[in-house]
Amino acid sequence: MDHFSYRRRILHCEEVPIPSLAERYGTPLYVYSKATLLHHLRQLQHAFAAVRPLICYSVKTNGNLHICRLMIEHGAGADVTSGGELYRALRSGATGDKIVFAGVGKTDAEFRYALDSNILMFNVESEAELHALAEVAGQLGRPARVALRVNPALPPKTHVKTDTSVKGTKFGLDIDSLLEFARPMVRHPHVQVVGLHMHLGSPILTTEPYREGVEKGLLLIDALRQQGHPIEYLNMGGGFGIHYRRQAALPASAFAEVIVPAVQKARCKLILEPGRFIVGNAGILVSRVLYTKDSGGKHFVIQDAAMNDLIRPTLYDSFHRIWPVAPADDIPAPPTDYEDDIPGTIKTEVVGPICESGDFLAHDRRLPPLHRGELLAIFSAGAYGMSMSSNYNGRCRAAEVLVDGATHRLIRRRETFEDLVRAEIEV
């Protein structure tokens, strides 16, 4: 998995053995590879180079300041979905002209903050939002540039909770009524429609949704221009899939083959909002086995990472590869296929310490026998892992470490009990 590899039967991140990181920083522990982060960003930059895209890193996938700053230092902008994410982007060094603000429920305070920060544009998702933005922009005397987010009503293509372009979701303007909505906004005194936005969901493992989406987008851009809107941007969002299991995902170049010709035909500037594609496989979650037990015909491994650390399996039934950091000599390192009947393995429930039956990382996963104190690696955890973590059950959130070659540094310390109550008013 990119710059994570087994050497002498011990998992390394770049040049650093994972056991040494667990020993120094404790577990659960998020470990990120700088080389992998930059490799994935460069893949996008190279694949879409013909249209010189603005690649706005999706802060919601992993908002650690050090990771955001790394993206910005290497040419990326920022895609934000809240005032807090805008603050993170600005603290990381992003400039307003490379920031787009998405989300269906922006507040007036967020409008003001973004306008005062001179962001590039807002992705507008409803008529009511546009009128509210126009009012705030008028009060501040700052024109608001917007891209209209269209819901292209495509067939289902990913998990129901992450599919954003089927009918009936909260996202975007209905494709059938977008032009009627846009017509009265021509030459509006406080709002300028300069783009079309289309985010199709995530993770997407084929190019067909993008092919269907850009075909509809080209028709809408022509119609919007005929109405009098100066459309400059086509924002195709993100959503490119990654290798959660096997080698299922496509390279960036495959998506570019579909999107780039459409952008050229539309005579637009391209904006992309990738997050998972960049950071998903650049991070792992390291945990330590606490206990094992057999109950009800199932074998359980109870380890110290829980749903508060990585909620994706509980929330989306998502698959994350899991394997010992230092497997025994008779066990593959790593296995060639996580779904085969690997010799020496048994079906295992990988669960955490939280008092919920839904606290699991894997069901019926074939793993070798594990013992108290062994380390596990939960792969592809860089996206929506730490960013969706919580303090449920009074658990302190994990530490985060960034590895660069043979060096490593702490980029978020482990929380303490004092942190759990720090923001609460003392009685």
C-alpha positions as CSV (number, residue, x, y, z in Angstrom):
1,M,0.0,0.0,0.0
2,D,2.1,2.8,-1.3
3,H,4.9,3.6,1.2
4,F,3.8,1.1,3.8
5,S,5.6,-2.2,3.4
6,Y,6.7,-5.3,5.3
7,R,10.5,-5.6,5.7
8,R,11.9,-8.6,7.5
9,R,8.3,-9.4,8.5
10,I,7.8,-6.0,10.2
11,L,5.5,-3.3,8.8
12,H,7.3,0.0,8.0
13,C,6.0,3.4,7.1
14,E,8.6,4.6,4.6
15,E,11.9,3.8,6.5
16,V,10.4,3.7,10.0
17,P,9.3,0.4,11.7
18,I,5.8,0.7,13.1
19,P,6.6,-1.0,16.4
20,S,9.0,1.8,17.2
21,L,6.3,4.4,16.7
22,A,3.9,2.4,18.8
23,E,6.5,2.2,21.6
24,R,7.2,5.9,21.5
25,Y,3.7,7.4,21.0
26,G,1.4,4.6,22.3
27,T,-1.8,3.2,20.7
28,P,-4.2,3.8,19.2
29,L,-2.0,5.8,16.8
30,Y,-2.6,7.3,13.4
31,V,0.5,7.1,11.2
32,Y,0.8,9.0,7.9
33,S,3.3,8.8,5.1
34,K,4.4,12.2,3.7
35,A,5.8,10.5,0.5
36,T,2.4,8.9,-0.1
37,L,0.5,12.1,0.4
38,L,2.6,13.9,-2.1
39,H,2.6,11.0,-4.5
40,H,-1.2,11.1,-4.7
41,L,-1.4,14.9,-5.0
42,R,1.2,14.7,-7.9
43,Q,-0.8,12.0,-9.6
44,L,-3.7,14.4,-9.8
45,Q,-1.6,17.3,-10.9
46,H,0.0,15.3,-13.6
47,A,-3.1,13.6,-14.9
48,F,-5.0,16.8,-15.3
49,A,-2.1,19.0,-16.3
50,A,-3.5,19.8,-19.7
51,V,-6.2,22.0,-18.1
52,R,-4.1,23.4,-15.2
53,P,-6.7,22.5,-12.6
54,L,-7.2,24.1,-9.2
55,I,-7.0,21.1,-6.9
56,C,-8.7,22.1,-3.6
57,Y,-7.8,19.5,-1.0
58,S,-11.0,18.4,0.9
59,V,-10.3,19.5,4.5
60,K,-13.1,17.4,5.8
61,T,-11.3,14.1,5.0
62,N,-8.4,14.9,7.3
63,G,-8.0,18.5,8.6
64,N,-4.8,18.1,10.5
65,L,-2.9,21.4,10.1
66,H,0.3,19.7,9.1
67,I,-1.3,17.7,6.4
68,C,-3.3,20.7,5.1
69,R,-0.1,22.8,5.1
70,L,1.7,20.1,3.2
71,M,-1.0,20.2,0.5
72,I,-0.9,24.0,0.2
73,E,2.9,24.1,0.1
74,H,2.7,21.8,-2.9
75,G,0.2,23.8,-4.9
76,A,-3.2,22.8,-3.6
77,G,-6.1,25.0,-2.5
78,A,-8.8,24.0,0.0
79,D,-12.4,22.8,-0.2
80,V,-14.1,23.7,3.1
81,T,-17.6,22.9,4.4
82,S,-17.7,25.0,7.6
83,G,-16.3,28.1,9.2
84,G,-14.1,25.8,11.3
85,E,-12.6,24.2,8.2
86,L,-12.1,27.6,6.7
87,Y,-10.2,28.6,9.8
88,R,-8.1,25.5,9.4
89,A,-7.4,26.2,5.8
90,L,-6.3,29.8,6.5
91,R,-4.2,28.7,9.5
92,S,-2.5,26.3,7.1
93,G,-1.5,29.0,4.8
94,A,-4.2,28.8,2.1
95,T,-5.1,32.0,0.4
96,G,-8.7,33.0,-0.3
97,D,-8.4,32.9,-4.0
98,K,-7.8,29.1,-3.7
99,I,-10.6,28.3,-1.4
100,V,-14.1,27.1,-2.3
101,F,-16.9,26.8,0.4
102,A,-19.3,23.9,0.0
103,G,-22.1,22.5,2.2
104,V,-25.9,22.8,2.3
105,G,-26.3,24.7,5.6
106,K,-23.9,27.7,5.6
107,T,-24.8,30.2,8.3
108,D,-24.8,34.0,7.9
109,A,-21.7,34.1,10.2
110,E,-20.0,31.7,7.8
111,F,-21.0,33.8,4.8
112,R,-19.4,36.9,6.5
113,Y,-16.2,35.1,7.5
114,A,-15.8,33.7,4.0
115,L,-16.5,37.0,2.2
116,D,-14.1,38.8,4.6
117,S,-11.5,36.1,3.7
118,N,-12.0,36.8,0.0
119,I,-12.6,33.2,-0.9
120,L,-12.8,32.2,-4.6
121,M,-16.4,31.1,-4.5
122,F,-19.3,29.4,-2.7
123,N,-20.9,26.2,-4.0
124,V,-24.6,27.1,-3.6
125,E,-27.1,24.2,-3.1
126,S,-30.5,25.9,-2.7
127,E,-32.5,28.9,-3.7
128,A,-32.9,29.9,-0.1
129,E,-29.1,29.7,0.4
130,L,-28.5,32.0,-2.6
131,H,-30.9,34.6,-1.3
132,A,-29.4,34.6,2.2
133,L,-25.9,34.9,0.7
134,A,-27.0,37.8,-1.5
135,E,-28.4,39.6,1.5
136,V,-25.2,39.2,3.5
137,A,-23.0,40.2,0.6
138,G,-25.1,43.3,0.1
139,Q,-24.7,44.2,3.8
140,L,-20.9,43.9,3.5
141,G,-20.7,45.5,0.1
142,R,-18.7,42.5,-1.2
143,P,-19.9,40.7,-4.3
144,A,-20.2,36.9,-3.8
145,R,-19.0,34.6,-6.6
146,V,-20.9,31.3,-6.7
147,A,-21.0,28.0,-8.5
148,L,-24.4,26.4,-8.7
149,R,-24.3,22.8,-7.4
150,V,-26.5,20.6,-9.6
151,N,-27.8,17.2,-8.7
152,P,-27.5,15.4,-12.0
153,A,-29.9,12.6,-10.9
154,L,-27.6,9.7,-11.8
155,P,-28.2,6.0,-11.0
156,P,-26.9,4.8,-7.6
157,K,-23.2,4.1,-7.6
158,T,-21.8,3.9,-4.1
159,H,-23.1,3.5,-0.5
160,V,-26.4,5.2,0.1
161,K,-24.9,7.4,2.8
162,T,-22.2,8.7,0.5
163,D,-24.1,8.9,-2.9
164,T,-24.8,12.6,-3.4
165,S,-26.1,12.7,-7.0
166,V,-29.2,10.6,-6.9
167,K,-32.7,12.0,-6.6
168,G,-33.9,12.7,-3.1
169,T,-30.7,13.6,-1.4
170,K,-30.2,17.0,0.4
171,F,-27.4,18.0,-2.0
172,G,-27.6,20.3,-4.9
173,L,-30.2,21.9,-7.1
174,D,-32.5,19.6,-9.1
175,I,-31.2,19.4,-12.7
176,D,-34.8,19.9,-14.0
177,S,-35.2,23.3,-12.3
178,L,-31.7,24.7,-12.2
179,L,-32.1,26.9,-15.3
180,E,-35.4,28.3,-14.1
181,F,-33.7,29.1,-10.7
182,A,-30.7,30.7,-12.4
183,R,-32.5,33.0,-14.8
184,P,-33.4,35.8,-12.4
185,M,-29.9,35.9,-11.0
186,V,-28.4,37.3,-14.2
187,R,-26.7,40.7,-13.4
188,H,-27.7,40.4,-9.7
189,P,-26.1,43.3,-7.8
190,H,-24.6,41.2,-5.1
191,V,-24.1,37.7,-6.5
192,Q,-22.3,36.5,-9.7
193,V,-22.9,33.0,-11.0
194,V,-19.5,32.0,-12.4
195,G,-19.4,28.2,-12.2
196,L,-21.2,24.9,-12.2
197,H,-20.5,22.4,-9.4
198,M,-21.2,18.7,-9.6
199,H,-20.0,16.3,-6.8
200,L,-21.2,12.7,-7.5
201,G,-20.5,11.0,-4.2
202,S,-17.6,8.8,-2.9
203,P,-15.8,6.5,-3.3
204,I,-16.5,6.0,-7.0
205,L,-14.6,3.1,-8.7
206,T,-15.6,3.6,-12.4
207,T,-15.5,6.6,-14.8
208,E,-19.0,6.2,-16.1
209,P,-20.7,8.5,-13.5
210,Y,-18.2,11.2,-14.5
211,R,-18.9,10.6,-18.2
212,E,-22.6,10.9,-17.6
213,G,-22.2,13.9,-15.3
214,V,-20.0,16.0,-17.7
215,E,-22.4,15.3,-20.6
216,K,-25.2,16.9,-18.6
217,G,-22.9,19.6,-17.3
218,L,-21.9,20.7,-20.8
219,L,-25.5,21.3,-21.7
220,L,-26.1,23.3,-18.6
221,I,-23.0,25.5,-19.0
222,D,-24.2,26.3,-22.6
223,A,-27.7,27.2,-21.3
224,L,-26.4,29.2,-18.4
225,R,-24.2,31.3,-20.7
226,Q,-27.1,31.8,-23.1
227,Q,-29.0,33.3,-20.1
228,G,-26.1,35.7,-19.6
229,H,-24.1,34.1,-16.8
230,P,-20.3,34.4,-17.2
231,I,-19.5,30.7,-16.5
232,E,-15.7,30.3,-15.9
233,Y,-15.5,27.2,-13.8
234,L,-16.5,23.6,-13.9
235,N,-16.1,22.0,-10.5
236,M,-16.3,18.2,-10.7
237,G,-15.8,17.7,-6.9
238,G,-13.9,14.6,-5.8
239,G,-15.0,11.1,-5.1
240,F,-12.2,9.1,-6.8
241,G,-12.0,5.7,-5.2
242,I,-9.0,4.2,-3.5
243,H,-7.7,0.6,-2.8
244,Y,-9.7,-0.5,0.3
245,R,-9.7,-4.1,-0.8
246,R,-7.5,-5.5,-3.6
247,Q,-6.6,-3.1,-6.4
248,A,-10.1,-2.0,-7.1
249,A,-9.6,1.7,-7.8
250,L,-8.7,3.4,-11.0
251,P,-5.7,5.7,-11.5
252,A,-6.2,9.5,-11.7
253,S,-5.4,9.3,-15.4
254,A,-8.5,7.3,-16.1
255,F,-10.7,10.0,-14.7
256,A,-8.8,12.7,-16.5
257,E,-9.4,10.9,-19.8
258,V,-13.2,11.5,-19.2
259,I,-13.1,15.0,-17.5
260,V,-10.3,16.9,-19.4
261,P,-11.9,16.8,-22.9
262,A,-15.2,18.1,-21.4
263,V,-13.4,20.9,-19.6
264,Q,-11.7,21.9,-22.8
265,K,-15.0,21.7,-24.8
266,A,-16.7,23.9,-22.1
267,R,-13.8,26.4,-22.2
268,C,-13.8,26.4,-18.4
269,K,-11.2,26.3,-15.7
270,L,-11.4,22.9,-13.8
271,I,-11.7,22.7,-10.0
272,L,-11.3,19.3,-8.3
273,E,-12.0,18.7,-4.6
274,P,-10.1,15.4,-3.8
275,G,-9.6,14.2,-0.2
276,R,-9.8,10.5,0.1
277,F,-7.8,9.9,-3.1
278,I,-4.9,11.9,-1.5
279,V,-5.0,10.9,2.1
280,G,-7.0,7.6,2.4
281,N,-4.1,5.2,1.7
282,A,-1.5,7.5,3.2
283,G,-2.6,6.7,6.7
284,I,-3.0,3.6,8.9
285,L,-4.4,3.2,12.4
286,V,-2.2,1.1,14.7
287,S,-3.8,-0.7,17.6
288,R,-2.7,-3.2,20.3
289,V,-4.5,-6.4,21.2
290,L,-6.0,-6.3,24.7
291,Y,-7.8,-9.7,25.0
292,T,-9.2,-12.6,22.9
293,K,-12.2,-14.6,23.7
294,D,-14.6,-17.1,22.2
295,S,-18.4,-16.6,22.6
296,G,-21.5,-17.8,20.8
297,G,-19.5,-19.6,18.2
298,K,-17.4,-16.6,17.3
299,H,-13.8,-15.7,18.0
300,F,-13.2,-12.1,19.2
301,V,-10.1,-10.0,19.3
302,I,-10.6,-7.0,21.5
303,Q,-8.0,-4.3,20.7
304,D,-7.6,-0.7,21.9
305,A,-8.9,1.1,18.8
306,A,-12.7,1.6,18.7
307,M,-15.5,3.1,16.8
308,N,-14.7,6.5,18.3
309,D,-11.3,6.2,16.6
310,L,-12.5,4.9,13.2
311,I,-16.3,4.9,12.8
312,R,-16.4,4.0,9.1
313,P,-17.0,0.3,9.5
314,T,-20.0,1.0,11.9
315,L,-21.3,3.9,9.9
316,Y,-20.9,2.7,6.3
317,D,-20.2,-1.1,6.7
318,S,-16.8,-0.2,5.2
319,F,-14.0,-2.6,4.6
320,H,-10.5,-1.8,6.0
321,R,-7.6,-4.3,5.6
322,I,-6.3,-5.5,9.0
323,W,-3.1,-7.4,9.6
324,P,-0.6,-7.9,12.3
325,V,2.3,-5.4,12.3
326,A,4.7,-8.3,12.8
327,P,3.1,-11.6,11.7
328,A,4.5,-15.0,12.7
329,D,6.9,-16.7,10.3
330,D,4.2,-19.1,8.9
331,I,1.8,-16.2,8.1
332,P,1.9,-14.2,4.8
333,A,3.2,-10.6,5.2
334,P,1.0,-9.2,3.9
335,P,-1.6,-11.6,2.5
336,T,-2.1,-11.6,-1.3
337,D,-5.9,-11.7,-0.9
338,Y,-7.8,-10.8,2.2
339,E,-10.9,-12.8,1.3
340,D,-9.2,-16.2,0.5
341,D,-9.0,-18.9,3.1
342,I,-5.5,-18.1,4.2
343,P,-3.7,-21.1,5.8
344,G,-3.2,-20.6,9.5
345,T,-6.0,-18.0,9.9
346,I,-9.4,-18.2,11.6
347,K,-12.6,-16.1,11.3
348,T,-12.3,-13.3,13.7
349,E,-14.5,-10.4,15.0
350,V,-12.2,-7.4,15.5
351,V,-13.9,-5.2,18.1
352,G,-13.1,-2.3,20.4
353,P,-13.6,-1.4,24.1
354,I,-16.7,0.8,23.6
355,C,-19.9,-0.4,25.2
356,E,-21.8,-0.8,22.0
357,S,-22.5,-3.9,19.9
358,G,-21.8,-1.7,16.9
359,D,-18.2,-1.1,18.0
360,F,-16.3,-3.2,15.5
361,L,-13.6,-2.8,12.9
362,A,-14.2,-6.1,11.0
363,H,-16.7,-9.0,11.0
364,D,-15.7,-12.6,10.1
365,R,-12.2,-11.5,9.0
366,R,-9.7,-14.2,8.6
367,L,-6.7,-13.4,10.8
368,P,-3.9,-15.5,12.4
369,P,-4.2,-16.3,16.1
370,L,-3.4,-13.1,18.0
371,H,-2.1,-12.6,21.5
372,R,-2.3,-9.9,24.1
373,G,0.1,-7.1,23.3
374,E,0.4,-7.7,19.6
375,L,0.1,-4.8,17.2
376,L,-2.5,-4.6,14.4
377,A,-2.5,-2.3,11.4
378,I,-5.8,-1.0,10.1
379,F,-5.1,0.2,6.6
380,S,-6.5,2.9,4.4
381,A,-7.5,4.9,7.5
382,G,-6.1,8.3,6.5
383,A,-9.5,9.6,5.3
384,Y,-12.4,10.1,7.6
385,G,-10.6,8.4,10.4
386,M,-9.3,11.1,12.7
387,S,-11.6,13.7,11.3
388,M,-14.7,11.7,12.4
389,S,-13.3,10.6,15.7
390,S,-15.0,11.5,19.0
391,N,-14.7,11.2,22.8
392,Y,-17.6,8.7,23.1
393,N,-17.3,6.6,26.3
394,G,-14.9,9.3,27.7
395,R,-12.1,8.1,25.4
396,C,-9.2,10.3,24.6
397,R,-8.6,10.7,20.9
398,A,-5.5,9.2,19.3
399,A,-2.2,10.8,18.6
400,E,-1.1,11.4,15.0
401,V,2.4,11.0,13.5
402,L,3.8,12.1,10.2
403,V,6.7,10.0,8.8
404,D,9.1,11.5,6.3
405,G,11.7,9.0,5.1
406,A,13.6,7.9,8.2
407,T,12.3,10.6,10.5
408,H,8.9,11.1,12.2
409,R,7.2,13.8,14.2
410,L,4.1,14.2,16.3
411,I,1.5,16.3,14.6
412,R,-1.2,15.9,17.2
413,R,-0.6,14.8,20.7
414,R,-2.8,12.2,22.4
415,E,-5.6,13.8,24.4
416,T,-5.6,13.7,28.2
417,F,-8.5,13.3,30.7
418,E,-8.1,17.0,31.3
419,D,-8.8,17.7,27.6
420,L,-12.1,15.8,27.9
421,V,-13.5,18.5,30.2
422,R,-11.4,21.5,29.2
423,A,-14.2,23.3,27.3
424,E,-16.9,22.7,30.0
425,I,-17.8,25.3,32.5
426,E,-16.7,24.3,36.0
427,V,-19.5,24.0,38.6
